Amino acid sequence: MIELEAAIFSLLDPFAPEVAVLGEGRLRSLAAQLAEAARDAVSGVTKPGECDVAMRSILRRAGYPPDRAKFAARRMVEHVA
């Protein structure tokens, strides 16, 4: 896991009970997808607002708890910016 993926993994709050049910493997895969979206935002491929939407979409498709997804996506965008 690269540094950005590790940072995003920790921002996913993997020890929260409602997140932990996804499992470490799935969360690592999710962190890799989110890191790719973050790299696109940093490189200028997407705008920060679009990055937030893309990250929430990735989280939703992965089954991440909806009540935590918006906050998690916002933290990730702030971390990358």
Buried (B, 14 or more C-beta within 10 A) or exposed (E): EEEBBEBBBEBBBBEEEEBEEBEEEEBBBBBBBBBEBBBBBBEEEBEEEEBBBBBBEBBEEBEBBEEBBEEBBBBBBEEBE
